[in-house]
Amino acid sequence: MTAEPGLGQSPKPGAGEPSAMTPARLHRLNRWLVEGLHEDLVALYVESRASATDDPYRRPGRQNFLNRLTVDMRRPGFAMVTAETDSLMGCAFGFPVGGDGSWWLGFDGALPRSIEQLTVSGNVLAFADILIRPHSQDRELARRVQERLLTDHQASLGATLVDRADRRALVALRSWGWLDIGELRRPAGATTFRARVLPLGEHTAARLKGLVTMPGGGGPSGA
């Protein structure tokens, strides 16, 4: 499972653009409700992954996104949180991580004990994707949808995997509160991922203190 967070440079308010957007309404959707939103979700995916410097011949793969969404929707406990104003502004979706720890298979080194304990106790939620339409308050919107998805699942830790070559995704996740804990490589895959976690609440954040590594694979950092 890979996560491809919605990424785009947040535009600064300019002439004719309001300094504050209408507060988004959050909704939790199950797989059946998501099936009716495929067209809107694809449009959100494309816009959230686009930037002014994108090569037109390397635009986001719509079918690849839909294929991944279809697979994730079949996982037990799948749910999505959407953010809407007069249009779809963002979403996050995922599923619970099994207590057997198989989701962490391929982690480089020993999985931090605190994360292992949270996994065994069923308190970890895998984020399959986070899509945020680029705008001046996208960081706050990302925080809201992430926290809502965790809260709805009664999870205290989010987890996701990102291709280590995807620098835009890594930078965006860092700005959205995600912490880097090391590398992971699936036995059957060629891609090396950075493993990121998102603690919910001060208690969980305190348990992870000192475990976060730098994206280059260095030692512990307070970042």
Contacts in CASP RR format, 6 or more apart in sequence:
PFRMAT RR
TARGET T0000
AUTHOR 0000-0000-0000
METHOD contacts of the structure
MODEL  1
MTAEPGLGQSPKPGAGEPSAMTPARLHRLNRWLVEGLHEDLVALYVESRA
SATDDPYRRPGRQNFLNRLTVDMRRPGFAMVTAETDSLMGCAFGFPVGGD
GSWWLGFDGALPRSIEQLTVSGNVLAFADILIRPHSQDRELARRVQERLL
TDHQASLGATLVDRADRRALVALRSWGWLDIGELRRPAGATTFRARVLPL
GEHTAARLKGLVTMPGGGGPSGA
1 72 0 8 1.000
1 103 0 8 1.000
1 126 0 8 1.000
1 128 0 8 1.000
1 161 0 8 1.000
2 68 0 8 1.000
2 161 0 8 1.000
2 162 0 8 1.000
2 163 0 8 1.000
2 191 0 8 1.000
2 193 0 8 1.000
3 127 0 8 1.000
3 128 0 8 1.000
3 129 0 8 1.000
3 130 0 8 1.000
3 160 0 8 1.000
3 161 0 8 1.000
3 162 0 8 1.000
3 169 0 8 1.000
4 49 0 8 1.000
4 65 0 8 1.000
4 129 0 8 1.000
4 162 0 8 1.000
4 166 0 8 1.000
4 169 0 8 1.000
5 129 0 8 1.000
5 130 0 8 1.000
5 131 0 8 1.000
5 132 0 8 1.000
5 160 0 8 1.000
5 162 0 8 1.000
5 169 0 8 1.000
5 172 0 8 1.000
5 173 0 8 1.000
5 176 0 8 1.000
6 45 0 8 1.000
6 48 0 8 1.000
6 49 0 8 1.000
6 129 0 8 1.000
6 130 0 8 1.000
6 131 0 8 1.000
6 132 0 8 1.000
6 169 0 8 1.000
6 172 0 8 1.000
7 48 0 8 1.000
7 49 0 8 1.000
7 51 0 8 1.000
7 132 0 8 1.000
7 168 0 8 1.000
7 169 0 8 1.000
7 172 0 8 1.000
8 48 0 8 1.000
8 49 0 8 1.000
8 50 0 8 1.000
8 51 0 8 1.000
8 132 0 8 1.000
8 134 0 8 1.000
8 138 0 8 1.000
8 168 0 8 1.000
8 172 0 8 1.000
9 51 0 8 1.000
9 52 0 8 1.000
9 134 0 8 1.000
10 134 0 8 1.000
10 135 0 8 1.000
10 136 0 8 1.000
10 137 0 8 1.000
10 138 0 8 1.000
10 139 0 8 1.000
11 17 0 8 1.000
11 134 0 8 1.000
11 135 0 8 1.000
11 136 0 8 1.000
12 136 0 8 1.000
13 19 0 8 1.000
13 136 0 8 1.000
17 136 0 8 1.000
19 136 0 8 1.000
20 137 0 8 1.000
21 85 0 8 1.000
21 135 0 8 1.000
21 136 0 8 1.000
21 137 0 8 1.000
22 85 0 8 1.000
22 86 0 8 1.000
23 85 0 8 1.000
24 83 0 8 1.000
24 84 0 8 1.000
24 85 0 8 1.000
24 89 0 8 1.000
24 90 0 8 1.000
24 141 0 8 1.000
24 144 0 8 1.000
25 83 0 8 1.000
25 84 0 8 1.000
25 85 0 8 1.000
26 81 0 8 1.000
26 82 0 8 1.000
26 83 0 8 1.000
26 144 0 8 1.000
26 145 0 8 1.000
26 148 0 8 1.000
27 81 0 8 1.000
27 82 0 8 1.000
27 84 0 8 1.000
28 79 0 8 1.000
28 80 0 8 1.000
28 81 0 8 1.000
28 148 0 8 1.000
28 149 0 8 1.000
28 152 0 8 1.000
29 37 0 8 1.000
29 79 0 8 1.000
29 80 0 8 1.000
29 81 0 8 1.000
29 82 0 8 1.000
30 78 0 8 1.000
30 79 0 8 1.000
30 80 0 8 1.000
31 73 0 8 1.000
31 74 0 8 1.000
31 78 0 8 1.000
34 41 0 8 1.000
34 69 0 8 1.000
34 73 0 8 1.000
34 80 0 8 1.000
34 93 0 8 1.000
35 73 0 8 1.000
37 82 0 8 1.000
37 88 0 8 1.000
38 66 0 8 1.000
38 69 0 8 1.000
40 88 0 8 1.000
41 65 0 8 1.000
41 69 0 8 1.000
41 88 0 8 1.000
41 91 0 8 1.000
41 131 0 8 1.000
42 62 0 8 1.000
42 65 0 8 1.000
42 66 0 8 1.000
43 88 0 8 1.000
44 88 0 8 1.000
44 90 0 8 1.000
44 91 0 8 1.000
44 131 0 8 1.000
44 133 0 8 1.000
45 60 0 8 1.000
45 62 0 8 1.000
45 65 0 8 1.000
45 129 0 8 1.000
45 131 0 8 1.000
46 59 0 8 1.000
46 60 0 8 1.000
46 61 0 8 1.000
46 62 0 8 1.000
47 133 0 8 1.000
47 134 0 8 1.000
48 90 0 8 1.000
48 131 0 8 1.000
48 132 0 8 1.000
48 133 0 8 1.000
48 134 0 8 1.000
49 60 0 8 1.000
50 59 0 8 1.000
50 60 0 8 1.000
51 168 0 8 1.000
65 129 0 8 1.000
68 128 0 8 1.000
68 129 0 8 1.000
69 93 0 8 1.000
69 128 0 8 1.000
69 129 0 8 1.000
72 78 0 8 1.000
72 93 0 8 1.000
72 94 0 8 1.000
72 95 0 8 1.000
72 128 0 8 1.000
72 129 0 8 1.000
75 94 0 8 1.000
75 95 0 8 1.000
76 95 0 8 1.000
76 96 0 8 1.000
77 95 0 8 1.000
77 96 0 8 1.000
77 153 0 8 1.000
78 93 0 8 1.000
78 94 0 8 1.000
78 95 0 8 1.000
79 93 0 8 1.000
79 94 0 8 1.000
79 95 0 8 1.000
79 149 0 8 1.000
79 152 0 8 1.000
79 153 0 8 1.000
80 91 0 8 1.000
80 92 0 8 1.000
80 93 0 8 1.000
80 94 0 8 1.000
80 149 0 8 1.000
81 91 0 8 1.000
81 92 0 8 1.000
81 93 0 8 1.000
81 145 0 8 1.000
81 148 0 8 1.000
81 149 0 8 1.000
81 152 0 8 1.000
82 88 0 8 1.000
82 90 0 8 1.000
82 91 0 8 1.000
82 145 0 8 1.000
83 89 0 8 1.000
83 90 0 8 1.000
83 91 0 8 1.000
83 141 0 8 1.000
83 144 0 8 1.000
83 145 0 8 1.000
88 133 0 8 1.000
89 132 0 8 1.000
89 133 0 8 1.000
89 135 0 8 1.000
89 141 0 8 1.000
90 131 0 8 1.000
90 132 0 8 1.000
90 133 0 8 1.000
90 141 0 8 1.000
90 145 0 8 1.000
91 129 0 8 1.000
91 130 0 8 1.000
91 131 0 8 1.000
91 145 0 8 1.000
92 127 0 8 1.000
92 129 0 8 1.000
92 130 0 8 1.000
92 131 0 8 1.000
92 142 0 8 1.000
92 145 0 8 1.000
92 146 0 8 1.000
92 148 0 8 1.000
92 149 0 8 1.000
93 127 0 8 1.000
93 128 0 8 1.000
93 129 0 8 1.000
93 149 0 8 1.000
94 125 0 8 1.000
94 126 0 8 1.000
94 127 0 8 1.000
94 128 0 8 1.000
94 129 0 8 1.000
94 149 0 8 1.000
95 125 0 8 1.000
95 126 0 8 1.000
95 128 0 8 1.000
96 122 0 8 1.000
96 124 0 8 1.000
96 125 0 8 1.000
96 126 0 8 1.000
96 153 0 8 1.000
96 155 0 8 1.000
97 103 0 8 1.000
97 119 0 8 1.000
97 122 0 8 1.000
97 124 0 8 1.000
97 125 0 8 1.000
97 126 0 8 1.000
97 159 0 8 1.000
98 119 0 8 1.000
98 122 0 8 1.000
98 124 0 8 1.000
99 119 0 8 1.000
99 120 0 8 1.000
99 121 0 8 1.000
99 122 0 8 1.000
101 116 0 8 1.000
101 119 0 8 1.000
101 120 0 8 1.000
103 119 0 8 1.000
103 124 0 8 1.000
103 126 0 8 1.000
103 159 0 8 1.000
104 111 0 8 1.000
104 115 0 8 1.000
104 119 0 8 1.000
104 184 0 8 1.000
104 195 0 8 1.000
105 186 0 8 1.000
105 187 0 8 1.000
106 184 0 8 1.000
106 185 0 8 1.000
106 186 0 8 1.000
106 187 0 8 1.000
107 182 0 8 1.000
107 183 0 8 1.000
107 184 0 8 1.000
107 195 0 8 1.000
108 182 0 8 1.000
108 183 0 8 1.000
108 184 0 8 1.000
108 185 0 8 1.000
111 119 0 8 1.000
112 181 0 8 1.000
112 208 0 8 1.000
112 211 0 8 1.000
114 207 0 8 1.000
114 208 0 8 1.000
114 211 0 8 1.000
115 124 0 8 1.000
115 157 0 8 1.000
115 159 0 8 1.000
115 181 0 8 1.000
115 197 0 8 1.000
115 208 0 8 1.000
115 211 0 8 1.000
118 124 0 8 1.000
118 156 0 8 1.000
118 157 0 8 1.000
118 204 0 8 1.000
118 207 0 8 1.000
122 155 0 8 1.000
123 154 0 8 1.000
123 155 0 8 1.000
123 156 0 8 1.000
123 157 0 8 1.000
124 155 0 8 1.000
124 156 0 8 1.000
124 157 0 8 1.000
124 158 0 8 1.000
124 159 0 8 1.000
125 149 0 8 1.000
125 150 0 8 1.000
125 153 0 8 1.000
125 155 0 8 1.000
125 157 0 8 1.000
125 158 0 8 1.000
125 159 0 8 1.000
126 158 0 8 1.000
126 159 0 8 1.000
126 160 0 8 1.000
127 146 0 8 1.000
127 149 0 8 1.000
127 158 0 8 1.000
127 159 0 8 1.000
127 160 0 8 1.000
127 198 0 8 1.000
128 160 0 8 1.000
130 142 0 8 1.000
130 145 0 8 1.000
130 146 0 8 1.000
130 160 0 8 1.000
130 173 0 8 1.000
130 176 0 8 1.000
132 138 0 8 1.000
132 141 0 8 1.000
132 142 0 8 1.000
132 145 0 8 1.000
135 141 0 8 1.000
139 175 0 8 1.000
139 176 0 8 1.000
142 176 0 8 1.000
143 176 0 8 1.000
143 177 0 8 1.000
146 158 0 8 1.000
146 176 0 8 1.000
146 198 0 8 1.000
147 200 0 8 1.000
150 156 0 8 1.000
150 157 0 8 1.000
150 158 0 8 1.000
150 198 0 8 1.000
150 200 0 8 1.000
151 200 0 8 1.000
155 200 0 8 1.000
156 199 0 8 1.000
156 200 0 8 1.000
156 201 0 8 1.000
156 203 0 8 1.000
156 204 0 8 1.000
157 197 0 8 1.000
157 198 0 8 1.000
157 199 0 8 1.000
157 200 0 8 1.000
157 204 0 8 1.000
158 197 0 8 1.000
158 198 0 8 1.000
158 199 0 8 1.000
158 200 0 8 1.000
159 195 0 8 1.000
159 196 0 8 1.000
159 197 0 8 1.000
159 198 0 8 1.000
160 173 0 8 1.000
160 178 0 8 1.000
160 195 0 8 1.000
160 196 0 8 1.000
160 197 0 8 1.000
160 198 0 8 1.000
161 184 0 8 1.000
161 193 0 8 1.000
161 194 0 8 1.000
161 195 0 8 1.000
161 196 0 8 1.000
162 169 0 8 1.000
162 170 0 8 1.000
162 173 0 8 1.000
162 193 0 8 1.000
162 194 0 8 1.000
162 196 0 8 1.000
163 169 0 8 1.000
163 191 0 8 1.000
163 192 0 8 1.000
163 193 0 8 1.000
163 194 0 8 1.000
164 170 0 8 1.000
164 183 0 8 1.000
164 192 0 8 1.000
164 193 0 8 1.000
164 194 0 8 1.000
164 215 0 8 1.000
170 180 0 8 1.000
170 194 0 8 1.000
170 196 0 8 1.000
170 215 0 8 1.000
173 196 0 8 1.000
174 180 0 8 1.000
174 223 0 8 1.000
176 198 0 8 1.000
177 198 0 8 1.000
178 196 0 8 1.000
178 197 0 8 1.000
178 198 0 8 1.000
179 196 0 8 1.000
179 197 0 8 1.000
179 198 0 8 1.000
179 199 0 8 1.000
179 208 0 8 1.000
179 211 0 8 1.000
179 212 0 8 1.000
179 223 0 8 1.000
180 194 0 8 1.000
180 195 0 8 1.000
180 196 0 8 1.000
180 212 0 8 1.000
180 213 0 8 1.000
180 214 0 8 1.000
180 215 0 8 1.000
180 223 0 8 1.000
181 195 0 8 1.000
181 196 0 8 1.000
181 197 0 8 1.000
181 208 0 8 1.000
181 211 0 8 1.000
181 212 0 8 1.000
181 213 0 8 1.000
182 194 0 8 1.000
182 195 0 8 1.000
182 213 0 8 1.000
182 217 0 8 1.000
183 192 0 8 1.000
183 193 0 8 1.000
183 194 0 8 1.000
183 195 0 8 1.000
183 217 0 8 1.000
184 192 0 8 1.000
184 193 0 8 1.000
184 194 0 8 1.000
184 195 0 8 1.000
185 191 0 8 1.000
185 192 0 8 1.000
185 193 0 8 1.000
186 193 0 8 1.000
194 215 0 8 1.000
197 208 0 8 1.000
199 205 0 8 1.000
199 207 0 8 1.000
199 208 0 8 1.000
209 222 0 8 1.000
210 220 0 8 1.000
210 221 0 8 1.000
210 222 0 8 1.000
211 220 0 8 1.000
212 220 0 8 1.000
212 221 0 8 1.000
212 222 0 8 1.000
212 223 0 8 1.000
213 219 0 8 1.000
213 220 0 8 1.000
213 221 0 8 1.000
214 221 0 8 1.000
214 223 0 8 1.000
END
